């Protein structure tokens, strides 16, 4: 029966081909629709349902320009004789038969698109802070681990490709943007440093599935210049003493996990300590943390410091999806000669440390070295 159907499809006038597309709820798909170069001037459209009663989702005669209609966008690239249809905010009920069409006198030319939408997870909107950094995590399906992936910022009429990767186990850098494709964990990490308000906007993480289509997840990034928190703190201590770190954070992050991490030779932190509960010390290891959610104050203590502790640290918050916002940079300098007071000293930009430590069972997590 399948062989008969395939033969029948090929002899129907106007049918160029048939493609199968799999998308995920909460995300989107970009479908490539090819046509003969002789039809560059013709109207293009994308419709839904059986061909005899196909309902237009988007239709345009515009060329080399994005046209929007609800959840659909269409771009007719006359040079390549290809038009691209983007379908956003997918839902499982969108599964159906669609058609890429070229309108002409007589029988239209069209490509059948069998779209199937599976359950997926939408990336939540994220907040970052001017002068800080942010890490965005994108978990993808195992079948896409070897596929090329892109990170784009969506412009008014195009998606400007910021960076892409087709290699595993390497960070790729373009300016302030970096990506890492951890294929064993099926996790794409996007790192943006030295944030500023112009970084705010809509972004896409795109997986190129085949020549026929790509899937993508969109998210909104909001970068603000908050008054609550210092951007940088400088601290100094003698070897063998303790360093006390105090970082404020916005009230909107009170319920989030807090962390302090040390920057490695790369752009990320190689060591991290975190605290998940309010007013309870996380005391394992050298970095102990205490989160006072009522005061929006994270306190950290590093005991018995050595010259090796001279480094750049960051205080930050982590969302329930694992995204991390680095808010305050902490520069620690450890000297061999004891200072006169025998205690930690800080510059005028440093915050005061917490004076009490409740007794409780601590928790600490160390992040994977990148």
C-alpha positions in Angstrom: 0.0 0.0 0.0 2.9 2.3 0.8 4.5 1.8 -2.7 1.2 2.6 -4.4 0.8 5.8 -2.4 4.4 6.9 -3.2 3.8 6.4 -6.9 0.5 8.2 -6.8 2.1 11.2 -5.0 4.7 11.6 -7.7 2.3 11.7 -10.6 -0.1 14.3 -9.1 0.4 17.5 -11.1 2.1 20.3 -9.1 3.6 18.1 -6.3 7.4 18.6 -6.1 8.2 16.5 -3.1 7.1 15.4 0.4 9.0 16.0 3.7 8.5 14.9 7.3 9.2 17.4 10.0 9.3 16.8 13.8 9.0 19.7 16.2 8.5 20.1 20.0 5.9 22.0 21.9 7.1 25.4 23.2 9.7 25.6 20.4 9.6 26.2 16.7 10.6 24.9 13.2 12.0 26.5 10.2 11.1 24.7 6.9 12.9 25.0 3.7 10.7 25.2 0.6 12.4 24.9 -2.8 11.0 26.0 -6.2 12.2 26.3 -9.8 14.1 29.6 -10.5 11.6 30.4 -13.2 9.0 31.1 -10.4 10.9 33.7 -8.3 8.4 36.4 -9.1 5.4 34.3 -8.0 3.3 34.4 -4.8 4.5 32.0 -2.1 2.3 30.6 0.7 2.1 28.0 3.5 -1.3 26.3 4.1 -2.8 23.6 6.4 -5.0 20.6 5.8 -5.9 18.4 2.9 -4.9 20.0 -0.4 -8.5 20.3 -1.7 -9.4 22.6 1.3 -6.0 23.9 2.4 -6.2 26.9 4.7 -3.6 29.7 4.3 -1.4 30.2 7.3 0.7 32.8 5.6 0.8 34.2 2.0 2.9 36.9 0.4 4.3 38.3 -2.8 7.2 40.1 -0.9 10.7 39.1 -2.0 13.9 39.0 0.1 12.1 40.3 3.2 10.6 38.6 6.3 6.8 38.8 6.4 5.0 37.9 9.6 1.5 36.5 10.2 0.6 35.4 13.7 2.9 32.5 14.6 4.3 32.2 11.1 7.0 34.1 9.1 8.0 33.7 5.5 11.1 34.8 3.7 11.4 34.3 -0.1 15.1 34.2 -1.1 14.9 34.8 -4.9 18.6 34.3 -5.4 18.6 30.8 -3.9 15.0 30.0 -5.3 14.0 29.0 -1.7 11.5 30.3 0.7 11.7 29.6 4.4 8.7 29.2 6.6 9.1 29.7 10.4 6.5 28.3 12.7 6.8 29.5 16.4 5.2 28.6 19.7 4.4 25.0 18.6 1.6 23.0 20.2 0.9 19.3 20.0 -2.4 20.0 18.2 -0.4 21.7 15.4 0.4 18.2 14.1 -1.1 18.0 10.6 -0.4 18.1 6.9 0.9 21.4 5.5 1.9 22.6 2.1 4.6 24.9 0.7 3.0 26.5 -2.3 3.9 28.6 -5.3 0.8 30.2 -6.8 0.6 30.2 -10.6 -1.9 30.1 -13.4 -3.4 26.6 -13.6 -2.1 24.1 -11.1 0.0 25.5 -8.2 3.3 24.0 -7.4 3.6 22.7 -3.9 5.6 20.5 -1.4 3.7 18.4 1.1 4.9 18.8 4.7 3.9 16.2 7.3 4.4 18.0 10.6 4.4 16.1 13.9 4.7 17.9 17.3 6.0 16.1 20.3 6.1 17.2 24.0 9.0 19.6 24.6 10.2 22.1 27.2 10.2 25.9 26.7 13.2 27.9 27.8 12.0 30.5 30.4 12.8 34.2 30.2 16.0 35.1 31.9 17.4 38.1 33.8 21.0 39.3 33.7 22.7 42.4 35.2 24.9 45.0 33.6 28.5 44.3 34.1 27.9 40.6 35.0 27.8 37.4 33.1 25.2 34.7 32.3 25.1 31.0 31.4 22.1 29.6 29.5 21.6 25.9 29.3 19.8 24.1 26.5 19.0 20.4 26.8 18.5 18.7 23.5 17.3 15.2 22.4 19.9 12.5 22.0 19.3 12.1 18.3 20.6 15.7 17.8 23.9 15.3 19.6 26.0 15.3 16.4 24.0 18.0 14.6 25.2 21.6 14.1 23.8 24.1 16.5 23.5 27.9 16.3 22.8 30.7 18.8 21.2 33.8 17.2 19.8 37.1 18.4 16.6 37.9 16.5 16.6 41.2 14.7 13.8 43.2 13.3 13.9 41.4 9.9 16.5 38.6 10.3 18.3 36.4 12.7 21.8 37.6 13.1 24.0 34.5 13.7 26.2 35.2 16.6 27.9 31.9 16.9 27.6 28.2 15.9 29.3 25.0 16.8 29.7 21.6 15.1 32.4 20.2 17.3 32.2 18.5 20.7 34.2 19.2 23.8 35.5 22.6 22.7 34.4 26.1 23.6 33.9 28.4 20.6 34.2 32.1 21.1 33.0 35.2 19.2 33.5 38.4 21.1 31.7 38.3 24.4 29.7 35.2 23.4 30.9 31.6 23.9 29.2 28.2 23.3 30.0 24.7 24.4 28.3 21.5 23.1 28.6 18.8 25.8 27.3 15.9 23.7 27.7 13.3 26.5 25.3 15.4 28.6 23.2 16.5 25.6 23.7 20.1 26.9 24.5 23.2 24.9 25.9 26.0 27.1 25.8 29.6 26.1 28.0 32.0 28.0 27.7 35.8 27.6 30.1 38.0 29.6 30.3 41.7 30.4 26.6 42.2 29.9 25.0 45.5 29.0 21.5 46.6 28.4 21.8 46.4 24.6 22.1 42.6 25.0 18.4 42.5 26.0 16.1 40.9 23.4 14.9 37.7 21.8 17.3 34.9 21.2 17.1 31.5 19.4 19.0 28.3 19.9 18.8 26.4 16.6 19.5 22.7 15.7 19.9 22.0 12.0 18.2 18.7 11.6 18.5 18.3 7.8 18.5 20.2 4.6 14.8 20.4 4.8 14.3 21.9 8.3 15.7 23.1 11.6 14.2 23.2 15.1 14.6 26.0 17.5 13.9 27.3 21.0 13.3 31.0 21.7 13.9 32.9 24.9 13.8 36.5 26.1 16.9 37.9 27.8 16.4 41.0 30.0 19.5 42.9 31.1 19.0 45.6 33.7 21.3 48.0 35.6 20.3 47.3 39.2 21.1 49.6 42.1 20.9 46.9 44.7 24.2 45.2 44.0 27.8 46.1 43.7 29.4 45.1 40.4 32.9 44.5 41.8 34.4 44.0 45.2 38.2 43.8 46.1 39.4 41.9 49.2 42.8 41.1 50.6 44.1 38.8 53.4 47.2 37.4 54.8 48.1 33.7 54.1 46.4 31.5 56.8 43.7 34.0 57.5 40.0 33.9 56.3 38.3 35.9 53.6 34.7 37.0 54.1 32.6 37.7 51.0 29.3 39.6 51.1 27.2 40.0 48.0 23.7 41.5 47.7 21.2 40.2 45.1 17.8 41.5 43.8 14.8 40.5 45.8 13.3 38.7 42.8 16.0 36.0 43.2 15.3 35.3 46.9 14.0 31.8 46.3 16.8 30.9 43.8 19.9 28.9 44.5 22.9 31.1 45.3 26.6 30.3 44.4 30.1 31.6 44.7 32.6 30.4 42.1 36.2 30.8 41.2 37.1 31.7 37.6 39.5 29.4 35.9 41.7 30.1 32.9 38.7 29.9 30.7 35.7 32.2 30.8 33.8 30.0 33.2 34.2 29.0 36.9 36.1 25.8 37.6 35.0 25.5 41.2 31.6 26.4 42.7 29.9 26.3 46.1 26.2 26.7 46.3 23.5 27.1 49.0 19.9 26.2 48.5 18.3 27.1 51.9 17.9 30.4 53.8 19.8 31.0 57.0 21.6 27.8 57.0 25.4 27.4 56.4 26.7 25.2 53.7 29.9 24.3 55.3 31.6 21.5 53.4 35.0 22.3 51.8 36.8 25.6 52.1 34.1 27.9 50.8 31.2 28.2 53.3 28.0 30.0 52.3 25.1 31.5 54.1 22.0 33.0 52.4 19.8 35.5 54.3 16.8 35.8 52.0 15.1 38.4 54.1 18.1 40.7 53.7 18.9 39.5 50.1 22.5 38.9 51.3 24.8 36.1 50.4 27.8 35.6 52.7 30.8 33.4 51.9 33.8 32.5 54.0 37.1 31.0 52.7 39.2 29.7 55.5 43.0 29.3 55.7 43.7 31.0 52.5 47.0 30.6 50.5 48.5 32.5 47.6 46.6 30.0 45.3 43.3 31.6 46.5 44.3 34.9 44.8 41.9 34.9 41.9 38.6 36.2 40.5 35.4 34.9 42.1 31.8 35.6 41.3 28.6 35.7 43.4 25.5 34.7 41.5 22.0 33.1 41.3 20.8 29.9 39.6 17.3 29.4 38.2 15.3 26.1 38.5 16.3 25.4 34.8 20.0 25.6 35.7 20.6 29.0 34.1 23.1 31.1 36.0 23.4 34.9 36.4 26.8 36.1 37.7 26.1 39.4 39.5 29.1 40.6 41.5 32.8 40.1 40.7 35.0 39.5 43.8 38.8 40.0 43.4 40.8 38.3 46.2 44.4 39.0 46.8 46.4 36.9 49.4 49.8 38.1 50.6 52.5 36.1 52.3 53.3 38.8 54.9 50.6 39.0 57.7 48.9 42.3 57.8 48.9 44.5 60.9 45.4 43.7 62.0 45.6 40.0 61.2 42.2 40.1 59.7 40.7 40.4 56.2 40.8 43.9 54.7 38.7 45.1 51.9 38.6 48.1 49.5 36.0 50.8 49.8 33.8 49.0 47.3 33.5 45.8 49.4 30.5 44.8 51.3 30.3 43.9 55.0 30.2 40.2 56.0 27.7 38.3 58.1 28.5 38.1 61.8 26.5 34.9 62.8 26.7 31.3 61.7 23.8 29.0 62.7 24.7 25.4 63.3 23.2 23.0 60.7 24.0 20.3 58.3 25.6 22.0 55.3 25.4 21.2 51.6 27.8 22.1 48.8 28.0 21.2 45.1 31.0 21.4 42.9 30.5 22.1 39.2 32.1 20.2 36.4 35.4 21.6 35.2 35.1 22.9 31.6 
